[in-house]
Amino acid sequence: MANGNDDPRIYQALALPEQALENGGLEILRLGIVNDELYVSALPAFKAPAQWGEVLAEVAVRLGAIYAAQKTGLNKKDVTIEIAEAFAAEMGARPVKAAKASKKPAKKSAKKVARKKR
């Protein structure tokens, strides 16, 4: 266990954020791992379920910052992208292949062509 407590019967909950203790708030999501299985408790806090996508994106960004702050050699953007790619893969998205450099010269923009014709 991360904090040195090896008793599997003790559930190790995170502390509430200081802002929640001072100002109150509403917990909308709780995740835990019990016997290597993910458990989720959630409050259907939004009218449109799609709003959870925004919440999950913000969670990924904040996790990126947490990992970057705690692990040497990691930066927030790379960690966030790694999380987003794993999320997309888990949801069934196909990996995006990097675009190949074209061997053909780039076409001139319409503005450049118009200037040449003058």
PDB file as gemmi writes it, atoms N, CA and C in Angstrom:
CRYST1    1.000    1.000    1.000  90.00  90.00  90.00 P 1                      
ATOM      1  N   MET A   1       0.835  -1.180   0.000  1.00  0.00           N  
ATOM      2  CA  MET A   1       0.000   0.000   0.000  1.00  0.00           C  
ATOM      3  C   MET A   1       0.880   1.245   0.000  1.00  0.00           C  
ATOM      4  N   ALA A   2       0.371   2.300  -0.573  1.00  0.00           N  
ATOM      5  CA  ALA A   2       1.159   3.512  -0.757  1.00  0.00           C  
ATOM      6  C   ALA A   2       1.595   4.148   0.557  1.00  0.00           C  
ATOM      7  N   ASN A   3       0.759   4.048   1.596  1.00  0.00           N  
ATOM      8  CA  ASN A   3       1.115   4.700   2.856  1.00  0.00           C  
ATOM      9  C   ASN A   3       1.687   3.736   3.886  1.00  0.00           C  
ATOM     10  N   GLY A   4       1.980   2.514   3.478  1.00  0.00           N  
ATOM     11  CA  GLY A   4       2.615   1.567   4.386  1.00  0.00           C  
ATOM     12  C   GLY A   4       1.641   0.697   5.158  1.00  0.00           C  
ATOM     13  N   ASN A   5       0.351   0.913   5.015  1.00  0.00           N  
ATOM     14  CA  ASN A   5      -0.633   0.101   5.715  1.00  0.00           C  
ATOM     15  C   ASN A   5      -0.956  -1.103   4.853  1.00  0.00           C  
ATOM     16  N   ASP A   6      -0.604  -2.288   5.314  1.00  0.00           N  
ATOM     17  CA  ASP A   6      -0.796  -3.506   4.532  1.00  0.00           C  
ATOM     18  C   ASP A   6      -2.075  -4.259   4.896  1.00  0.00           C  
ATOM     19  N   ASP A   7      -2.887  -3.720   5.778  1.00  0.00           N  
ATOM     20  CA  ASP A   7      -4.132  -4.377   6.156  1.00  0.00           C  
ATOM     21  C   ASP A   7      -5.158  -4.137   5.045  1.00  0.00           C  
ATOM     22  N   PRO A   8      -5.537  -5.183   4.291  1.00  0.00           N  
ATOM     23  CA  PRO A   8      -6.447  -5.004   3.163  1.00  0.00           C  
ATOM     24  C   PRO A   8      -7.871  -4.628   3.581  1.00  0.00           C  
ATOM     25  N   ARG A   9      -8.191  -4.762   4.863  1.00  0.00           N  
ATOM     26  CA  ARG A   9      -9.545  -4.447   5.318  1.00  0.00           C  
ATOM     27  C   ARG A   9      -9.770  -2.960   5.554  1.00  0.00           C  
ATOM     28  N   ILE A  10      -8.716  -2.182   5.521  1.00  0.00           N  
ATOM     29  CA  ILE A  10      -8.834  -0.746   5.751  1.00  0.00           C  
ATOM     30  C   ILE A  10      -8.951  -0.029   4.414  1.00  0.00           C  
ATOM     31  N   TYR A  11     -10.034   0.735   4.248  1.00  0.00           N  
ATOM     32  CA  TYR A  11     -10.223   1.510   3.026  1.00  0.00           C  
ATOM     33  C   TYR A  11      -9.521   2.849   3.213  1.00  0.00           C  
ATOM     34  N   GLN A  12      -8.623   3.142   2.331  1.00  0.00           N  
ATOM     35  CA  GLN A  12      -7.814   4.352   2.443  1.00  0.00           C  
ATOM     36  C   GLN A  12      -8.409   5.462   1.585  1.00  0.00           C  
ATOM     37  N   ALA A  13      -9.259   6.277   2.172  1.00  0.00           N  
ATOM     38  CA  ALA A  13      -9.912   7.383   1.476  1.00  0.00           C  
ATOM     39  C   ALA A  13      -9.002   8.596   1.441  1.00  0.00           C  
ATOM     40  N   LEU A  14      -9.148   9.380   0.382  1.00  0.00           N  
ATOM     41  CA  LEU A  14      -8.401  10.629   0.272  1.00  0.00           C  
ATOM     42  C   LEU A  14      -9.009  11.676   1.202  1.00  0.00           C  
ATOM     43  N   ALA A  15      -8.188  12.616   1.617  1.00  0.00           N  
ATOM     44  CA  ALA A  15      -8.666  13.727   2.433  1.00  0.00           C  
ATOM     45  C   ALA A  15      -9.472  14.686   1.557  1.00  0.00           C  
ATOM     46  N   LEU A  16     -10.428  15.343   2.154  1.00  0.00           N  
ATOM     47  CA  LEU A  16     -11.197  16.346   1.424  1.00  0.00           C  
ATOM     48  C   LEU A  16     -10.317  17.558   1.122  1.00  0.00           C  
ATOM     49  N   PRO A  17     -10.528  18.197  -0.006  1.00  0.00           N  
ATOM     50  CA  PRO A  17      -9.762  19.411  -0.314  1.00  0.00           C  
ATOM     51  C   PRO A  17     -10.056  20.509   0.714  1.00  0.00           C  
ATOM     52  N   GLU A  18      -9.068  21.304   1.002  1.00  0.00           N  
ATOM     53  CA  GLU A  18      -9.207  22.397   1.971  1.00  0.00           C  
ATOM     54  C   GLU A  18     -10.366  23.323   1.608  1.00  0.00           C  
ATOM     55  N   GLN A  19     -10.523  23.611   0.318  1.00  0.00           N  
ATOM     56  CA  GLN A  19     -11.602  24.493  -0.126  1.00  0.00           C  
ATOM     57  C   GLN A  19     -12.977  23.911   0.216  1.00  0.00           C  
ATOM     58  N   ALA A  20     -13.123  22.579   0.127  1.00  0.00           N  
ATOM     59  CA  ALA A  20     -14.391  21.934   0.465  1.00  0.00           C  
ATOM     60  C   ALA A  20     -14.671  22.041   1.956  1.00  0.00           C  
ATOM     61  N   LEU A  21     -13.623  21.916   2.768  1.00  0.00           N  
ATOM     62  CA  LEU A  21     -13.806  22.025   4.208  1.00  0.00           C  
ATOM     63  C   LEU A  21     -14.196  23.446   4.607  1.00  0.00           C  
ATOM     64  N   GLU A  22     -13.658  24.433   3.890  1.00  0.00           N  
ATOM     65  CA  GLU A  22     -13.944  25.834   4.209  1.00  0.00           C  
ATOM     66  C   GLU A  22     -15.272  26.315   3.626  1.00  0.00           C  
ATOM     67  N   ASN A  23     -15.605  25.871   2.410  1.00  0.00           N  
ATOM     68  CA  ASN A  23     -16.732  26.453   1.688  1.00  0.00           C  
ATOM     69  C   ASN A  23     -17.890  25.494   1.417  1.00  0.00           C  
ATOM     70  N   GLY A  24     -17.716  24.231   1.747  1.00  0.00           N  
ATOM     71  CA  GLY A  24     -18.736  23.255   1.411  1.00  0.00           C  
ATOM     72  C   GLY A  24     -18.611  22.873  -0.056  1.00  0.00           C  
ATOM     73  N   GLY A  25     -19.536  22.120  -0.555  1.00  0.00           N  
ATOM     74  CA  GLY A  25     -19.499  21.695  -1.943  1.00  0.00           C  
ATOM     75  C   GLY A  25     -20.331  20.443  -2.130  1.00  0.00           C  
ATOM     76  N   LEU A  26     -20.164  19.814  -3.270  1.00  0.00           N  
ATOM     77  CA  LEU A  26     -20.938  18.631  -3.609  1.00  0.00           C  
ATOM     78  C   LEU A  26     -20.015  17.622  -4.267  1.00  0.00           C  
ATOM     79  N   GLU A  27     -19.870  16.453  -3.663  1.00  0.00           N  
ATOM     80  CA  GLU A  27     -19.063  15.400  -4.268  1.00  0.00           C  
ATOM     81  C   GLU A  27     -19.908  14.728  -5.341  1.00  0.00           C  
ATOM     82  N   ILE A  28     -19.367  14.658  -6.574  1.00  0.00           N  
ATOM     83  CA  ILE A  28     -20.127  14.084  -7.678  1.00  0.00           C  
ATOM     84  C   ILE A  28     -19.560  12.753  -8.157  1.00  0.00           C  
ATOM     85  N   LEU A  29     -18.334  12.428  -7.744  1.00  0.00           N  
ATOM     86  CA  LEU A  29     -17.698  11.201  -8.213  1.00  0.00           C  
ATOM     87  C   LEU A  29     -16.722  10.681  -7.164  1.00  0.00           C  
ATOM     88  N   ARG A  30     -16.798   9.386  -6.926  1.00  0.00           N  
ATOM     89  CA  ARG A  30     -15.840   8.735  -6.030  1.00  0.00           C  
ATOM     90  C   ARG A  30     -15.423   7.431  -6.683  1.00  0.00           C  
ATOM     91  N   LEU A  31     -14.116   7.208  -6.744  1.00  0.00           N  
ATOM     92  CA  LEU A  31     -13.561   5.990  -7.339  1.00  0.00           C  
ATOM     93  C   LEU A  31     -12.722   5.283  -6.294  1.00  0.00           C  
ATOM     94  N   GLY A  32     -12.752   3.987  -6.329  1.00  0.00           N  
ATOM     95  CA  GLY A  32     -11.913   3.226  -5.415  1.00  0.00           C  
ATOM     96  C   GLY A  32     -11.539   1.893  -6.041  1.00  0.00           C  
ATOM     97  N   ILE A  33     -10.460   1.331  -5.574  1.00  0.00           N  
ATOM     98  CA  ILE A  33     -10.038   0.015  -6.026  1.00  0.00           C  
ATOM     99  C   ILE A  33     -10.140  -0.929  -4.838  1.00  0.00           C  
ATOM    100  N   VAL A  34     -10.922  -1.995  -5.021  1.00  0.00           N  
ATOM    101  CA  VAL A  34     -11.112  -3.010  -3.995  1.00  0.00           C  
ATOM    102  C   VAL A  34     -10.851  -4.353  -4.657  1.00  0.00           C  
ATOM    103  N   ASN A  35      -9.883  -5.090  -4.111  1.00  0.00           N  
ATOM    104  CA  ASN A  35      -9.504  -6.385  -4.685  1.00  0.00           C  
ATOM    105  C   ASN A  35      -9.232  -6.271  -6.186  1.00  0.00           C  
ATOM    106  N   ASP A  36      -8.477  -5.265  -6.564  1.00  0.00           N  
ATOM    107  CA  ASP A  36      -8.088  -5.023  -7.955  1.00  0.00           C  
ATOM    108  C   ASP A  36      -9.264  -4.748  -8.892  1.00  0.00           C  
ATOM    109  N   GLU A  37     -10.394  -4.348  -8.356  1.00  0.00           N  
ATOM    110  CA  GLU A  37     -11.563  -4.006  -9.168  1.00  0.00           C  
ATOM    111  C   GLU A  37     -11.960  -2.557  -8.893  1.00  0.00           C  
ATOM    112  N   LEU A  38     -12.300  -1.829  -9.962  1.00  0.00           N  
ATOM    113  CA  LEU A  38     -12.690  -0.432  -9.844  1.00  0.00           C  
ATOM    114  C   LEU A  38     -14.144  -0.323  -9.402  1.00  0.00           C  
ATOM    115  N   TYR A  39     -14.375   0.471  -8.379  1.00  0.00           N  
ATOM    116  CA  TYR A  39     -15.725   0.753  -7.906  1.00  0.00           C  
ATOM    117  C   TYR A  39     -15.984   2.237  -8.096  1.00  0.00           C  
ATOM    118  N   VAL A  40     -17.196   2.556  -8.557  1.00  0.00           N  
ATOM    119  CA  VAL A  40     -17.563   3.933  -8.864  1.00  0.00           C  
ATOM    120  C   VAL A  40     -18.870   4.275  -8.170  1.00  0.00           C  
ATOM    121  N   SER A  41     -18.882   5.414  -7.505  1.00  0.00           N  
ATOM    122  CA  SER A  41     -20.110   6.005  -6.995  1.00  0.00           C  
ATOM    123  C   SER A  41     -20.205   7.379  -7.638  1.00  0.00           C  
ATOM    124  N   ALA A  42     -21.360   7.688  -8.188  1.00  0.00           N  
ATOM    125  CA  ALA A  42     -21.507   8.976  -8.855  1.00  0.00           C  
ATOM    126  C   ALA A  42     -22.898   9.526  -8.632  1.00  0.00           C  
ATOM    127  N   LEU A  43     -22.977  10.820  -8.623  1.00  0.00           N  
ATOM    128  CA  LEU A  43     -24.232  11.526  -8.540  1.00  0.00           C  
ATOM    129  C   LEU A  43     -24.559  12.024  -9.945  1.00  0.00           C  
ATOM    130  N   PRO A  44     -25.721  11.699 -10.485  1.00  0.00           N  
ATOM    131  CA  PRO A  44     -26.053  12.210 -11.822  1.00  0.00           C  
ATOM    132  C   PRO A  44     -26.313  13.716 -11.738  1.00  0.00           C  
ATOM    133  N   ALA A  45     -25.221  14.467 -11.648  1.00  0.00           N  
ATOM    134  CA  ALA A  45     -25.269  15.887 -11.326  1.00  0.00           C  
ATOM    135  C   ALA A  45     -25.621  16.793 -12.492  1.00  0.00           C  
ATOM    136  N   PHE A  46     -25.632  16.263 -13.716  1.00  0.00           N  
ATOM    137  CA  PHE A  46     -25.835  17.103 -14.892  1.00  0.00           C  
ATOM    138  C   PHE A  46     -27.092  16.670 -15.645  1.00  0.00           C  
ATOM    139  N   LYS A  47     -27.774  17.641 -16.240  1.00  0.00           N  
ATOM    140  CA  LYS A  47     -28.961  17.328 -17.041  1.00  0.00           C  
ATOM    141  C   LYS A  47     -28.581  16.484 -18.245  1.00  0.00           C  
ATOM    142  N   ALA A  48     -27.482  16.851 -18.901  1.00  0.00           N  
ATOM    143  CA  ALA A  48     -27.016  16.129 -20.083  1.00  0.00           C  
ATOM    144  C   ALA A  48     -25.827  15.257 -19.697  1.00  0.00           C  
ATOM    145  N   PRO A  49     -25.931  13.950 -19.876  1.00  0.00           N  
ATOM    146  CA  PRO A  49     -24.808  13.073 -19.532  1.00  0.00           C  
ATOM    147  C   PRO A  49     -23.515  13.435 -20.252  1.00  0.00           C  
ATOM    148  N   ALA A  50     -23.614  14.067 -21.414  1.00  0.00           N  
ATOM    149  CA  ALA A  50     -22.415  14.457 -22.166  1.00  0.00           C  
ATOM    150  C   ALA A  50     -21.535  15.431 -21.382  1.00  0.00           C  
ATOM    151  N   GLN A  51     -22.117  16.141 -20.424  1.00  0.00           N  
ATOM    152  CA  GLN A  51     -21.311  17.055 -19.609  1.00  0.00           C  
ATOM    153  C   GLN A  51     -20.244  16.318 -18.810  1.00  0.00           C  
ATOM    154  N   TRP A  52     -20.455  15.027 -18.602  1.00  0.00           N  
ATOM    155  CA  TRP A  52     -19.426  14.236 -17.924  1.00  0.00           C  
ATOM    156  C   TRP A  52     -18.156  14.201 -18.757  1.00  0.00           C  
ATOM    157  N   GLY A  53     -18.265  14.299 -20.067  1.00  0.00           N  
ATOM    158  CA  GLY A  53     -17.077  14.353 -20.924  1.00  0.00           C  
ATOM    159  C   GLY A  53     -16.195  15.530 -20.567  1.00  0.00           C  
ATOM    160  N   GLU A  54     -16.813  16.685 -20.315  1.00  0.00           N  
ATOM    161  CA  GLU A  54     -16.057  17.872 -19.905  1.00  0.00           C  
ATOM    162  C   GLU A  54     -15.380  17.641 -18.556  1.00  0.00           C  
ATOM    163  N   VAL A  55     -16.108  16.996 -17.646  1.00  0.00           N  
ATOM    164  CA  VAL A  55     -15.551  16.704 -16.326  1.00  0.00           C  
ATOM    165  C   VAL A  55     -14.368  15.749 -16.461  1.00  0.00           C  
ATOM    166  N   LEU A  56     -14.520  14.704 -17.260  1.00  0.00           N  
ATOM    167  CA  LEU A  56     -13.440  13.733 -17.428  1.00  0.00           C  
ATOM    168  C   LEU A  56     -12.220  14.372 -18.098  1.00  0.00           C  
ATOM    169  N   ALA A  57     -12.450  15.289 -19.025  1.00  0.00           N  
ATOM    170  CA  ALA A  57     -11.328  16.003 -19.648  1.00  0.00           C  
ATOM    171  C   ALA A  57     -10.593  16.846 -18.614  1.00  0.00           C  
ATOM    172  N   GLU A  58     -11.323  17.534 -17.761  1.00  0.00           N  
ATOM    173  CA  GLU A  58     -10.695  18.344 -16.717  1.00  0.00           C  
ATOM    174  C   GLU A  58      -9.940  17.455 -15.723  1.00  0.00           C  
ATOM    175  N   VAL A  59     -10.499  16.294 -15.415  1.00  0.00           N  
ATOM    176  CA  VAL A  59      -9.810  15.339 -14.528  1.00  0.00           C  
ATOM    177  C   VAL A  59      -8.484  14.911 -15.157  1.00  0.00           C  
ATOM    178  N   ALA A  60      -8.486  14.632 -16.464  1.00  0.00           N  
ATOM    179  CA  ALA A  60      -7.246  14.224 -17.150  1.00  0.00           C  
ATOM    180  C   ALA A  60      -6.193  15.325 -17.059  1.00  0.00           C  
ATOM    181  N   VAL A  61      -6.588  16.568 -17.256  1.00  0.00           N  
ATOM    182  CA  VAL A  61      -5.647  17.690 -17.172  1.00  0.00           C  
ATOM    183  C   VAL A  61      -5.074  17.807 -15.760  1.00  0.00           C  
ATOM    184  N   ARG A  62      -5.934  17.679 -14.778  1.00  0.00           N  
ATOM    185  CA  ARG A  62      -5.467  17.790 -13.390  1.00  0.00           C  
ATOM    186  C   ARG A  62      -4.581  16.616 -12.984  1.00  0.00           C  
ATOM    187  N   LEU A  63      -4.894  15.416 -13.480  1.00  0.00           N  
ATOM    188  CA  LEU A  63      -4.018  14.274 -13.226  1.00  0.00           C  
ATOM    189  C   LEU A  63      -2.658  14.482 -13.892  1.00  0.00           C  
ATOM    190  N   GLY A  64      -2.665  15.068 -15.079  1.00  0.00           N  
ATOM    191  CA  GLY A  64      -1.403  15.398 -15.745  1.00  0.00           C  
ATOM    192  C   GLY A  64      -0.546  16.298 -14.881  1.00  0.00           C  
ATOM    193  N   ALA A  65      -1.172  17.287 -14.275  1.00  0.00           N  
ATOM    194  CA  ALA A  65      -0.440  18.213 -13.397  1.00  0.00           C  
ATOM    195  C   ALA A  65       0.073  17.497 -12.144  1.00  0.00           C  
ATOM    196  N   ILE A  66      -0.742  16.615 -11.587  1.00  0.00           N  
ATOM    197  CA  ILE A  66      -0.334  15.885 -10.380  1.00  0.00           C  
ATOM    198  C   ILE A  66       0.871  14.989 -10.672  1.00  0.00           C  
ATOM    199  N   TYR A  67       0.801  14.220 -11.764  1.00  0.00           N  
ATOM    200  CA  TYR A  67       1.921  13.347 -12.114  1.00  0.00           C  
ATOM    201  C   TYR A  67       3.175  14.159 -12.426  1.00  0.00           C  
ATOM    202  N   ALA A  68       3.027  15.247 -13.162  1.00  0.00           N  
ATOM    203  CA  ALA A  68       4.189  16.073 -13.516  1.00  0.00           C  
ATOM    204  C   ALA A  68       4.836  16.676 -12.276  1.00  0.00           C  
ATOM    205  N   ALA A  69       4.027  17.024 -11.290  1.00  0.00           N  
ATOM    206  CA  ALA A  69       4.560  17.621 -10.064  1.00  0.00           C  
ATOM    207  C   ALA A  69       5.268  16.586  -9.191  1.00  0.00           C  
ATOM    208  N   GLN A  70       4.865  15.320  -9.302  1.00  0.00           N  
ATOM    209  CA  GLN A  70       5.404  14.298  -8.406  1.00  0.00           C  
ATOM    210  C   GLN A  70       6.461  13.404  -9.024  1.00  0.00           C  
ATOM    211  N   LYS A  71       6.544  13.376 -10.348  1.00  0.00           N  
ATOM    212  CA  LYS A  71       7.488  12.470 -11.011  1.00  0.00           C  
ATOM    213  C   LYS A  71       8.454  13.260 -11.881  1.00  0.00           C  
ATOM    214  N   THR A  72       9.722  13.101 -11.633  1.00  0.00           N  
ATOM    215  CA  THR A  72      10.745  13.761 -12.426  1.00  0.00           C  
ATOM    216  C   THR A  72      10.719  13.247 -13.860  1.00  0.00           C  
ATOM    217  N   GLY A  73      10.878  14.148 -14.803  1.00  0.00           N  
ATOM    218  CA  GLY A  73      10.936  13.763 -16.204  1.00  0.00           C  
ATOM    219  C   GLY A  73       9.588  13.736 -16.904  1.00  0.00           C  
ATOM    220  N   LEU A  74       8.513  13.996 -16.190  1.00  0.00           N  
ATOM    221  CA  LEU A  74       7.195  14.041 -16.807  1.00  0.00           C  
ATOM    222  C   LEU A  74       6.730  15.488 -16.895  1.00  0.00           C  
ATOM    223  N   ASN A  75       6.015  15.813 -17.987  1.00  0.00           N  
ATOM    224  CA  ASN A  75       5.411  17.134 -18.025  1.00  0.00           C  
ATOM    225  C   ASN A  75       3.904  16.984 -18.185  1.00  0.00           C  
ATOM    226  N   LYS A  76       3.195  18.018 -17.760  1.00  0.00           N  
ATOM    227  CA  LYS A  76       1.730  17.987 -17.696  1.00  0.00           C  
ATOM    228  C   LYS A  76       1.100  17.639 -19.036  1.00  0.00           C  
ATOM    229  N   LYS A  77       1.559  18.262 -20.099  1.00  0.00           N  
ATOM    230  CA  LYS A  77       0.957  18.049 -21.413  1.00  0.00           C  
ATOM    231  C   LYS A  77       1.132  16.602 -21.870  1.00  0.00           C  
ATOM    232  N   ASP A  78       2.337  16.062 -21.742  1.00  0.00           N  
ATOM    233  CA  ASP A  78       2.590  14.685 -22.175  1.00  0.00           C  
ATOM    234  C   ASP A  78       1.760  13.681 -21.372  1.00  0.00           C  
ATOM    235  N   VAL A  79       1.666  13.895 -20.069  1.00  0.00           N  
ATOM    236  CA  VAL A  79       0.882  12.975 -19.235  1.00  0.00           C  
ATOM    237  C   VAL A  79      -0.590  13.069 -19.605  1.00  0.00           C  
ATOM    238  N   THR A  80      -1.087  14.287 -19.803  1.00  0.00           N  
ATOM    239  CA  THR A  80      -2.490  14.474 -20.165  1.00  0.00           C  
ATOM    240  C   THR A  80      -2.798  13.796 -21.496  1.00  0.00           C  
ATOM    241  N   ILE A  81      -1.905  13.934 -22.473  1.00  0.00           N  
ATOM    242  CA  ILE A  81      -2.097  13.288 -23.776  1.00  0.00           C  
ATOM    243  C   ILE A  81      -2.071  11.773 -23.628  1.00  0.00           C  
ATOM    244  N   GLU A  82      -1.166  11.279 -22.809  1.00  0.00           N  
ATOM    245  CA  GLU A  82      -1.082   9.827 -22.572  1.00  0.00           C  
ATOM    246  C   GLU A  82      -2.388   9.301 -21.976  1.00  0.00           C  
ATOM    247  N   ILE A  83      -2.941  10.044 -21.041  1.00  0.00           N  
ATOM    248  CA  ILE A  83      -4.218   9.654 -20.423  1.00  0.00           C  
ATOM    249  C   ILE A  83      -5.334   9.699 -21.462  1.00  0.00           C  
ATOM    250  N   ALA A  84      -5.382  10.763 -22.251  1.00  0.00           N  
ATOM    251  CA  ALA A  84      -6.427  10.915 -23.269  1.00  0.00           C  
ATOM    252  C   ALA A  84      -6.344   9.809 -24.319  1.00  0.00           C  
ATOM    253  N   GLU A  85      -5.131   9.461 -24.733  1.00  0.00           N  
ATOM    254  CA  GLU A  85      -4.967   8.387 -25.722  1.00  0.00           C  
ATOM    255  C   GLU A  85      -5.411   7.047 -25.154  1.00  0.00           C  
ATOM    256  N   ALA A  86      -5.080   6.776 -23.902  1.00  0.00           N  
ATOM    257  CA  ALA A  86      -5.504   5.521 -23.274  1.00  0.00           C  
ATOM    258  C   ALA A  86      -7.023   5.490 -23.123  1.00  0.00           C  
ATOM    259  N   PHE A  87      -7.622   6.635 -22.797  1.00  0.00           N  
ATOM    260  CA  PHE A  87      -9.079   6.734 -22.683  1.00  0.00           C  
ATOM    261  C   PHE A  87      -9.727   6.426 -24.028  1.00  0.00           C  
ATOM    262  N   ALA A  88      -9.232   7.065 -25.081  1.00  0.00           N  
ATOM    263  CA  ALA A  88      -9.789   6.855 -26.424  1.00  0.00           C  
ATOM    264  C   ALA A  88      -9.654   5.393 -26.846  1.00  0.00           C  
ATOM    265  N   ALA A  89      -8.505   4.794 -26.567  1.00  0.00           N  
ATOM    266  CA  ALA A  89      -8.293   3.390 -26.917  1.00  0.00           C  
ATOM    267  C   ALA A  89      -9.252   2.488 -26.139  1.00  0.00           C  
ATOM    268  N   GLU A  90      -9.443   2.782 -24.884  1.00  0.00           N  
ATOM    269  CA  GLU A  90     -10.347   1.985 -24.047  1.00  0.00           C  
ATOM    270  C   GLU A  90     -11.792   2.091 -24.543  1.00  0.00           C  
ATOM    271  N   MET A  91     -12.124   3.240 -25.125  1.00  0.00           N  
ATOM    272  CA  MET A  91     -13.470   3.464 -25.656  1.00  0.00           C  
ATOM    273  C   MET A  91     -13.636   2.891 -27.064  1.00  0.00           C  
ATOM    274  N   GLY A  92     -12.548   2.341 -27.630  1.00  0.00           N  
ATOM    275  CA  GLY A  92     -12.630   1.680 -28.921  1.00  0.00           C  
ATOM    276  C   GLY A  92     -12.138   2.488 -30.100  1.00  0.00           C  
ATOM    277  N   ALA A  93     -11.549   3.652 -29.851  1.00  0.00           N  
ATOM    278  CA  ALA A  93     -11.033   4.464 -30.953  1.00  0.00           C  
ATOM    279  C   ALA A  93      -9.791   3.817 -31.545  1.00  0.00           C  
ATOM    280  N   ARG A  94      -9.616   4.008 -32.827  1.00  0.00           N  
ATOM    281  CA  ARG A  94      -8.411   3.519 -33.486  1.00  0.00           C  
ATOM    282  C   ARG A  94      -7.296   4.526 -33.286  1.00  0.00           C  
ATOM    283  N   PRO A  95      -6.061   4.066 -33.163  1.00  0.00           N  
ATOM    284  CA  PRO A  95      -4.929   4.997 -33.014  1.00  0.00           C  
ATOM    285  C   PRO A  95      -4.808   5.891 -34.248  1.00  0.00           C  
ATOM    286  N   VAL A  96      -4.452   7.130 -34.024  1.00  0.00           N  
ATOM    287  CA  VAL A  96      -4.256   8.077 -35.110  1.00  0.00           C  
ATOM    288  C   VAL A  96      -2.824   7.955 -35.585  1.00  0.00           C  
ATOM    289  N   LYS A  97      -2.653   7.780 -36.894  1.00  0.00           N  
ATOM    290  CA  LYS A  97      -1.307   7.694 -37.447  1.00  0.00           C  
ATOM    291  C   LYS A  97      -0.827   9.089 -37.787  1.00  0.00           C  
ATOM    292  N   ALA A  98       0.442   9.348 -37.554  1.00  0.00           N  
ATOM    293  CA  ALA A  98       1.014  10.643 -37.889  1.00  0.00           C  
ATOM    294  C   ALA A  98       0.963  10.833 -39.400  1.00  0.00           C  
ATOM    295  N   ALA A  99       0.678  12.050 -39.818  1.00  0.00           N  
ATOM    296  CA  ALA A  99       0.621  12.346 -41.251  1.00  0.00           C  
ATOM    297  C   ALA A  99       2.014  12.251 -41.844  1.00  0.00           C  
ATOM    298  N   LYS A 100       2.106  11.631 -43.021  1.00  0.00           N  
ATOM    299  CA  LYS A 100       3.399  11.516 -43.691  1.00  0.00           C  
ATOM    300  C   LYS A 100       3.710  12.817 -44.422  1.00  0.00           C  
ATOM    301  N   ALA A 101       4.978  13.167 -44.442  1.00  0.00           N  
ATOM    302  CA  ALA A 101       5.389  14.369 -45.159  1.00  0.00           C  
ATOM    303  C   ALA A 101       5.213  14.128 -46.652  1.00  0.00           C  
ATOM    304  N   SER A 102       4.632  15.087 -47.327  1.00  0.00           N  
ATOM    305  CA  SER A 102       4.390  14.971 -48.754  1.00  0.00           C  
ATOM    306  C   SER A 102       5.664  15.298 -49.522  1.00  0.00           C  
ATOM    307  N   LYS A 103       5.921  14.529 -50.581  1.00  0.00           N  
ATOM    308  CA  LYS A 103       7.101  14.788 -51.408  1.00  0.00           C  
ATOM    309  C   LYS A 103       6.809  15.857 -52.445  1.00  0.00           C  
ATOM    310  N   LYS A 104       5.511  16.142 -52.685  1.00  0.00           N  
ATOM    311  CA  LYS A 104       5.134  17.160 -53.650  1.00  0.00           C  
ATOM    312  C   LYS A 104       5.309  18.537 -53.015  1.00  0.00           C  
ATOM    313  N   PRO A 105       5.706  19.530 -53.817  1.00  0.00           N  
ATOM    314  CA  PRO A 105       5.797  20.874 -53.258  1.00  0.00           C  
ATOM    315  C   PRO A 105       4.403  21.370 -52.881  1.00  0.00           C  
ATOM    316  N   ALA A 106       4.349  22.167 -51.847  1.00  0.00           N  
ATOM    317  CA  ALA A 106       3.073  22.692 -51.383  1.00  0.00           C  
ATOM    318  C   ALA A 106       2.477  23.612 -52.432  1.00  0.00           C  
ATOM    319  N   LYS A 107       1.147  23.570 -52.548  1.00  0.00           N  
ATOM    320  CA  LYS A 107       0.476  24.451 -53.495  1.00  0.00           C  
ATOM    321  C   LYS A 107       0.498  25.872 -52.959  1.00  0.00           C  
ATOM    322  N   LYS A 108       0.592  26.823 -53.855  1.00  0.00           N  
ATOM    323  CA  LYS A 108       0.598  28.225 -53.463  1.00  0.00           C  
ATOM    324  C   LYS A 108      -0.806  28.622 -53.044  1.00  0.00           C  
ATOM    325  N   SER A 109      -0.867  29.516 -52.084  1.00  0.00           N  
ATOM    326  CA  SER A 109      -2.169  29.968 -51.626  1.00  0.00           C  
ATOM    327  C   SER A 109      -2.808  30.844 -52.688  1.00  0.00           C  
ATOM    328  N   ALA A 110      -4.119  31.002 -52.619  1.00  0.00           N  
ATOM    329  CA  ALA A 110      -4.858  31.803 -53.596  1.00  0.00           C  
ATOM    330  C   ALA A 110      -4.368  33.248 -53.598  1.00  0.00           C  
ATOM    331  N   LYS A 111      -3.980  33.783 -52.437  1.00  0.00           N  
ATOM    332  CA  LYS A 111      -3.491  35.167 -52.368  1.00  0.00           C  
ATOM    333  C   LYS A 111      -2.198  35.319 -53.136  1.00  0.00           C  
ATOM    334  N   LYS A 112      -1.284  34.367 -53.003  1.00  0.00           N  
ATOM    335  CA  LYS A 112      -0.007  34.442 -53.708  1.00  0.00           C  
ATOM    336  C   LYS A 112      -0.217  34.330 -55.213  1.00  0.00           C  
ATOM    337  N   VAL A 113      -1.116  33.465 -55.643  1.00  0.00           N  
ATOM    338  CA  VAL A 113      -1.390  33.298 -57.065  1.00  0.00           C  
ATOM    339  C   VAL A 113      -2.004  34.572 -57.613  1.00  0.00           C  
ATOM    340  N   ALA A 114      -2.916  35.192 -56.871  1.00  0.00           N  
ATOM    341  CA  ALA A 114      -3.556  36.422 -57.321  1.00  0.00           C  
ATOM    342  C   ALA A 114      -2.535  37.539 -57.455  1.00  0.00           C  
ATOM    343  N   ARG A 115      -1.587  37.653 -56.536  1.00  0.00           N  
ATOM    344  CA  ARG A 115      -0.554  38.702 -56.608  1.00  0.00           C  
ATOM    345  C   ARG A 115       0.335  38.505 -57.841  1.00  0.00           C  
ATOM    346  N   LYS A 116       0.641  37.289 -58.175  1.00  0.00           N  
ATOM    347  CA  LYS A 116       1.512  37.012 -59.333  1.00  0.00           C  
ATOM    348  C   LYS A 116       0.837  37.404 -60.639  1.00  0.00           C  
ATOM    349  N   LYS A 117      -0.486  37.265 -60.716  1.00  0.00           N  
ATOM    350  CA  LYS A 117      -1.215  37.564 -61.936  1.00  0.00           C  
ATOM    351  C   LYS A 117      -1.310  39.062 -62.198  1.00  0.00           C  
ATOM    352  N   ARG A 118      -1.075  39.901 -61.224  1.00  0.00           N  
ATOM    353  CA  ARG A 118      -1.179  41.362 -61.385  1.00  0.00           C  
ATOM    354  C   ARG A 118      -0.090  41.901 -62.204  1.00  0.00           C  
TER     355      ARG A 118                                                      
END                                                                             
